[in-house]
Amino acid sequence: MTEPHDLVDKVMAELPEWLPAQRWFGGKDRPVTSIRPLRTAVLRAEEPVLVHLVVEVEQPDRREPYQLLVTDHVDNYDATHVPELTGALLDLIAEGAEIEGLRFAHEPDVELQTGLRGRPITSEQSNTSIVFGSQYILKLFRKLTYGDNPDLVLHRALRQVGCEHIAQPLGSITGRLDGQTTTVGMLQQFMPDAVDGWAMATTSVRDLMAEADLHADEVGGDFAGEAQRLGQAVATVHADLERALGTQHADAEDIERTVRAMVSRLDEVVAAVPELRPYVPALREAFEQARDTPDAVAVQHIHGDLHLGQVLRTVQGWLLIDFEGEPGSPIAERTELRSPLRDVAGMLRSFDYAAHQLLVGQPEDNQLTVRALEWARRNRAAFTEGYAEAASESVGDPRKRGHLLRAFELDKAVYEVAYEHANRPEWLTVPLSSIARITGEGAVQS
């Protein structure tokens, strides 16, 4: 039998090579200089052993905590692929157990079924989610956030006001890092028949591309109706967040700080990605125009990383998931009050990605490019129309905030340029083409 401390020693020895190869590791573009254990908790001492391990990963520009569930039962030590061990996590949440500083708890008035085996979802990237039967899904936050994770905080707030566009939070796992309560995992209602928005949208694009003569509104798989309903759902969630947690108004100083942050991001990204350089003057001008806001700008808690992969279509309607914000951003940035137009801009960017994903890595085809642009325009318009129909009075019609919405969308595209350069260079043309189109700077330059 492997002793837990021996297991931890073996894992620590292999982590420098194993960790960067994991989908959820956020520092693949930088070398790992050291890894040290921060906390261990033995969740099961008998065979198969189960240990919860938190490590600090040091890279040239940062130190970040990651959590692991490790076992001696599989060759790669990752216990999230062992159903009997992940099932134990659900049982501990149902019991309200506490083990070596890890607290397992269900939400008030929630009773959970126990004895279910868990299976991991293989499509996730920044976290690991485990499904139990057809009832529950447990998200394990791989890169830990000091303090309460906004995903749990915002889901709880939305539950309090009866939001209909979320999967209900059912439980949590928390620990402590540097004296702060830290969210380790969140249990939610699972929607077994849900389809994610990205799959629906890209299927619609394929239907259009397969038709030689029909326009987007003539194809059987037209997505515009769903895009409009999605806009309504997003606006409703924003209104529910406003009801639950309040709203404020940004003053001139706040807007100035936002513009400076956009320009700063641009300067940082263009230094690393020279392909962005031809568009810098037009981007700077667009960011400067964001100061032209005739009325007060509402700021509140928002989703923070909204795109088609963060929404699910159920028989009842659209649900928003994953409210933790951009995992690569500092926690202070992810929890600050921001304009709901940032979420609108994120979804508009996602429609562009869905429209062009079939063209990535393919020979240039002007007809397919035109059809992709037609699909994107139609669905972007439908989404903003739906959003305007359900928007709260404090936010209003996003189309009436043209300069600000445009700046947010371009800022998101600059972020995408940095991401694609570091992770998927073949996709770099997607955000660059969008920047060229939105700024009127013509074709992407090589």
N, C-alpha and C positions, 0 to 999 in steps of 0.2 A: 504493500500500500504506500502511495506517495504522501508524504507529510506536506501540509499546506505551505510551510515555509520553504521546503525544498522545491515545490512547484513554483513559488514566486521567484526563487533564485534562477530557475531554468528559464522562466518567461523573461525576466529582466535581461538575461544574457542574449536572448534572441530578438528582443524588441527593436534594436537599432536597424536591423535588416527587415524585420517583419512589418513594423508599423507603417513605414512610408508606402508599402504596397497595398494598404487597405483603402477601399473606396472612400471611407469617411475621414481619412486623415487630411487635415487642411493645409499642410505645409509641404506638399510634394515638390514645389519649385525651389525649395531651400534645403541645404544639408542639415541633418540632425547632428548636433554637437555633443549632446549628452541626454540621458534619460535617468531620472531618479524616482524611487517610490515615495509617494506622499502619505498614502493611507492604505491599509489592507483590512478586510473584514472577511472572516471565514464563515460563509453561509451554510456550508455543509462540510463536515470534517471526515465523514465516512466515504467509501467509494460509491460513485465517483465524486471526488472532491470538487467543491465549488468555492471560488474565492473572488471577492470583489476587490479590484485593484485600481487605485488612482495613481497615475504617474505624472510627473512634470517633464515635458519635452522642451528641451532648449534648442533653439535655432539662432542663427546669427543676429536676428533682429527681434526675438521674442522668446518668452517662456510661457507655455500654456499647459493647463491640466487636461488630461484625457482619462476616461474611465474604461476599464476592461472587465469582462467576466471571464475567468479562466478556469480550466479544468484539466485533469490528467486523462480524461476520457477520449479525447480526440488528438490527432497528431499536431494540429496547429494551435492547440490550447483554447481556442475561442469557444466558450460555452454557449454562446447564443444559438448555435446550431444543434444543441442537444436538447430534445423536447422535454425529457424528464427534469432537467435542471432549470430550464426557463419556466416550466410549469410551477416550480417551487416559488418563483418570484410572485406569481399571481396569488398563491396561497398565503404568502407572507403579507401581501397587501390586504387580503381579506381578513387576516387575523389581527392586523394592526401591530405587527411585531416590531421590535427594535433590536438590532444586532450590531454590537461594536460600533456604535455611532451612526449606523444606517437606520433610518426610521421609515417603516412601511405603513401607509395609511390609506384608507378609503375615504371618499368625500362624505359629508354628512348625509344621512338618509339613504345611503347606497349600500345594498347587500350584493355581494359577489358570489358567483358560483365557483367552487374550488375543484381541484382535481383535473383541470384541463391541461393538455399538453400544448406547448407553444411552438410556432414555426416562424422563422424570420422572413421578412419581406426582402427579396433580393434586389429590388430596384432602387432602394433608398441610397443616398450618397453621404450626406453629412451626419446622419444618425443611424441607429439601428432600431427597427420596429419589429415587434414580435406579436403575432396574432394567436389568440386563444379561441379555438372553435370558430363560431360565427358571431361571438358576443363582444369580445374585447380586443383592443390593440394597445400594447405597451411600447412607448417610445423611450429608448435609452439615449440620452444626450451624450454623444461620444466626447466632444470637446465641451468641458464643463464651464459654466458661467458662475463667477463668484456672486452669491446672492440668489434670489429667486429668479428662475428663468421666466422671461416675459411670456412664453408660450403658456405656461401654467397660470400665471397671473391674469392674463387677458381672457383665457378660457373661463376661469372662475368668475370674472367680472361679467362676461357675456351670459353665463348661466344664470347669474343673479337677476338679470333683467329679461330672462326668457327668450334669448336670441334663438331663432329658428334655423339659422344658417351655420351652425357648428355641430360637430360631434361632441356629445356631452362629456365633460371630464368626470372620471369615476374614482381616481386614486392617484397616489404619488409615492415616489421614493425620494427621500432627502438625506443629505449628509452634512458635514461641516468641513469647510476649507478656510484656513486662516481666520478661524473664529466666526465665519459667516455661514448661515444656513445656505446650502447649495442644492438646487434641484438636480437630481440624478435621473429620474424617470417620471413619466406621466402616463397614466392609464386612461383610456377613453373608450367610448362606445365605438364598435366596429361596424362598418357599413359593407357587408359582403357583396352586395349587388351594385355598388357604386362604380362609376367609370370616371377616370380623371380627365380634366379638361384638355390636357395636351393630347391624349389619345383621340378624343372626339374631334378636336380641331384639325389635327394632322390627317385624320381619315377624310375629313371634308376637303382638305387641300388635295389629297390623292384623287378623290372623285373628280375634282375640277381639272386637274392635270390630265386625267384620262380622257376628257372630252375635248374634241378638236374644235368645236364651234360654239358650244354653249357658254353663256356668261355665268358668273358666280350665283346669281339669283335664279338661274334656270336649272341648276344641277340638283339632283335628288338629295345629295348630302349637304345642302346649304346650311351653314352654321349660324347665320345672322340672327335667327330667332333666339337661339340659345345664347348668343353673345349679348343680346339685349336683356334677356332674363338674368344673365350673369352680372351685367352692370347694375341691375336693380338689387340683386343680392349683396353686392359689394357696398353699394350706397346704404343699404339697410344695416349691414354690420357696422359701418362707420357711425350711423345714427345711434345704434345700440351702444357702441363704445362711448359715444358722447353722453348718452343718458347714464351709463354706468360710472364713468370716470371724469366726466366734465370736459370742457373745452376752454381754450384761451384765445386771445388774438395777438398775433405777431405784430410788433411795432417796426418802425423803420430800422432800428438797430438789429432786430432779429433777422430781417430780410437782408440787411447788409452782411451779417455773419453767414447767412446761407449762401449768398453769392460768392463770398470769399472762399468758402469751403469748396464750392464747385470749381472755382479757378485753381485752387490749390490742388484738387484732385487731377485736374487737367494737366497742370505742370508736372505732377508726379508721373502720370501715365505716359505723357509724350516723351519724357526722358527715357522711358524703358521701351516704348513702342514707336519707332520712327515713322511707321506708316500713318500715324495719326497727325503728323506735323502739318500736312497741307490744309487741314481743317481747323487749325488752332485759331486763326483770326475770326472766322465765322462763329466758332464755339464761344470765344470770349465775348463777342458781340451779343450772342443769344443770352449768355449768362448776365451780362450787364442790363439787358432789357427786362430781366426778371424784376428789377427794382421798380418797374412801371406797373404798380398795382394800385388802381384807383381807390379800392375799398380795403378795409381791414381783412387780413388773411387769418382764417381760423386754423388753430393747431390743436392736436389732440393725440391720443394713443391711436396708432394705426397698425396694420398688418406688418408692414416694413419690408417684405420680400415677396410681393404678390406677383404671381405669374400663373399660367395655365396648368402647371404641375402642382399648384397649391390649392386647387379647387376640385371638388368631386360633384358629379351629377348623380343624384339619387332619384327615385321615383317621386319623391316629395319636392325636389328642387335642388338648387346649388348649395354646397357647403364649402366654407373656407377652412383650411387646415394650416398647421405649422405657423403659429404666430410668434416665433422667436426672432424674426428679423433676419437680416443677412448674417449667417454664422461667422463670416470673416470680419465683421465690423465690431468695434469695441462695444462693450455692454452699455456704456454711457450713451453712445449714439443710438443704440437699438431701443433704449427705454425713454428717450427724450420725446417731448411732444413735437409732432411734425404735421405738416399739411396732408390731409387725405389725398390731395392731388399726387403725392408721391406714389401711392398705391395705384391710382389711375394710370399714371405714367408707366409703372411697372407692367401692368396688364397690356397697355398699348405696345410696349416693347415685345411682350410675349406673342402677340398676334403677328408681329413682323417675323419673329423667329419661326413660328409655326408655318407661315406662308413660304419661307425660303429654305426650310430644312431639307427638302428633297433636292435642292439645287447644290448643296454643299458637296464639293469634291467632284462635280460633274462638269463636262464641257459647257461652255457658255451657250445658252439657248435663249434668244431674244423673246420668242413666243412664250416660253414657260416663265420667263422673268415678268413679262407683262401680266400673265395670268396670276402669278404670285402677288404682284402689286395690287391687282384688282381684288383678290380675296382679302388681302390685308386691309385695304381701304374700306371695303364693305363691312367687315367685322369690327374694325376700330370705330367706325361711325355708329354701328348698332350698339356697341358696348357703351359709348359715351351717351347715346340717347337714353338707354336704359338707366344709366347712372343718374342722369339729370332728372328722370321721372321720379326717382325715389330718394334723391338727396335731401339731407336736412337743410333747414333755412340758413344755417351758419356756413354751410359749404356751397350749396347752390350748384348751378350748371357749370361743369368744368370747362365747357367751351367758351365761357365768358371770361376765363382766366388764361387767355391764349398764350401770353408771354411767359407766365409762370409755369403752365403745364408743359410748354415746349422746352423750357429750361430744365425741368425735372426729367423729361424724357431724354434729352441730350446728355444730362449728367449720368443717367442710368446707362446710356449707350457707351459713355466713356469708361464707366466701371466694367461693362461687358468687354470692351477692348482689352483691358488689363487682364480680365479673367481668361479670355480666349487665348491671348498671347501666352499665358503661363500654363494653360491646361489643354487647350484644343486649338492649336494654331490653324488648322484647316477651316475652322469656323470664324476666323477673324474677319472675313469679308462680310459677314452678316451685320455686325454693328457698324463697321466702316461704311457699308453701303447705305445704311439707315442714316448715319450722320451726314453723308453726302447729299442724300435726298432731302432731309429735313432742313439743312442749312442752305440748300440750293447750290451746292458746290460741285455738282456734276458727278461723273463716274468716280469710282474708287481708283485712287492712284497707287501705283506700285512703287 
